[in-house]
Amino acid sequence: LPISRSESLGVANGAACSLAMSKDQLYLAGERSTGLDVRTQNVTAALSVANVVKSSLGPVGLDKMLVDDVGEVTITNDGATILSQLEVEHPAARVLVQLSEMQDKEVGDGTTSVVILASELLKRAHELVKNGIHPTSVMAGYRMAMKESIRFIKSELAVKTEKLGREVAFNVARTTLSSKIFGRESDFFANMAVDAMAMVKDVDPESGKARYPVKSVGIIKQHGGSAKDSSLIHGFVLGPGMGRAAQGMPRTVTGAKIALLDIDLRKTKMAMGVQVVVTDVAKLEDIRKREADITKERIDLILSTGANVILTTKGIDDMALKYFVEAGAIAVRRCKKEDLRRIAKLTGGTLMITLADMEGHETYETSMLGHAEEVIEERICDDDHLVIKGGKTQRSCCCLLRGANMHMLDEVERSLHDALCAVKRTMESASVVPGGGSVEAALSIYLENFATTIGSREQLAIAEFADSMLVIPKQLAVNAAQDATDIVAKLRSNHHAAQSASNTDLDLKRSGLDCISGKIQNNLAAGIIEPALSKVKMIQFATEAAITVLRIDDMIKLAPEEPQQ
């Protein structure tokens, strides 16, 4: 029978198809999925990660309780913490987890919103690709939209705060803290964050710019009391239980010279594997005496430089303590190494790993000592703490947090860290934007208008980018138990009016959401503000992450090797 042409083509196609499959199977010990399948998988994975943190956005966001494999419980609504606790299998979803970590490192705040935005961008891009637009056009459009939004934020929305009053920093900290566990106490902790950052201010001698190192603010957590009992301590505090090593030592030393050591001040023992064969009994006593004397010589070396505070990461035994007590010095053993590094930075001292010099003798010079105005042992709550006040090179302070239980304290610490970062960014970049979905709504309107001016394929992608921006105000409204559609419509009409040519009313441009009352208001006047840098980075990171996932069109998963019998 003659086979019609279409039939023969079908047979050929089928054969080619099975050939391609078998070709993959031939060189691949594993499975390969391409095209639409992979994109759908990736977008679904990214969306499921975003859905985990969606309900924790904003001042009325809810908390998540995470229980790990050992049964440790974490209760938090900090996006980065939630995602870092999840053990995410899917590679595309892992991109979002890294994205929130990145935002946490760079800005400290906005970790939830960056993930929500990235997943929304992905979802929209996926729809476009499904409708036959090439991924490259979508990516080009997204990049254009990103550049335009950042330009628009910097030129139109950001408010320069050159004479940065305390008020601005306070409002930024309060906005960040409003979405945390103690939203009602946010004023108290915002004050604390601003004071702490003002204390550690450091001016760069070359550029003359002020720097605010977040690391210089120590955080100590103590059970008991209420959150309102937390306080700010001037000076660096050595953690709980780090008191003097012996009771005979003074409690305070003024004009402290601090020796920072990483060596053992216990009776020196022979190293492992060293054997001494003793033939004369009298020599045995000499060996013991010499063992004790080596430590004594080391201690005399250190004390002869005038050191009156000795901190070491290793141990000090009772015999050695005697010498410190006689010299009237404070000695502390088993300090954490990172604490000593921070103290070295503060006091201008050097952390010594060994006393040996190039010639093989042991020396300790006065230049190695750190200087501080005073060192006091204070009893804070139930533990002894060593407080180092007035370091020579840098200032430092410490936040003592009180609370009912450890979950609460951990969450307060995370929140305070976010607030400190936000204050730092505001102070350093000196520009802020109104919060409460205001920036996103303004960008959405602006990009929609911008898209219509572009006569190429990117137009569709930019319009979708504009729509994606609205996911933040929508989610804020949903979490605040308000009618999202209604509120977003009002917000958009305000911003549309603000961007029309005839507008002179500045209030409209800054209108955003008040999550508590559900009204639209001028958020700049209401004191709901965020650092401009936070928004810029959020858009950059979210777009980059979306593009990274969108570029993938082929996924090859290798099968694990079978162990040979």
Buried (B, 14 or more C-beta within 10 A) or exposed (E): EEEEEEEEEEEEEEEEEEEEEEEBEEEEEEEBBEEEEBBBBBBBBBBBBBEBBBBBBBBBBEBBEBEEEEEEEBBBBBBBBBBBBBEBEBBBBBBBBBBBBBBBEBBBBBBBBBBBBBBBBBBBBBEBBEEEBEBEBBBBBBBBBBEBBBEBBEEBBBBEBEEBEEEBBBBBBBBBBBBBBBBEBBEBBBBBBBBBBBBBBBEEEEEEEEBBBBEBBBBBBBEEBEBEEBEBBBBBBBBBEBBBBBEEBBEEBEEBBBBBBBBBBBBBEEEEEEEEEEEEEEEEEEEEEEEBBEBBEBBEBBBEBEBBBBBBBEEBBEBBBBBBBEBEBBBBBEBEEEBBEBBBBBBBBBBBEEBEEEEEEEEBEEEBBBBBEBBBBBEBBEBBBBBBBBBBEBBBBBBBBBBEEEBBBBBBBBBBBBBBBBBBBBBBBBBBBBBBBBBBBBBBBBBBEBBEEBEEBBBBBBBBBBBBBBBBBBBBBBBBEBEBEEBBEBBBBBBBBBBEEEEEEEEBBBBBBBBEEBEBBBBBEBBBBBBBBBBBBBBBBBBBBBBBBBEBBEBEEEEEEEEEE
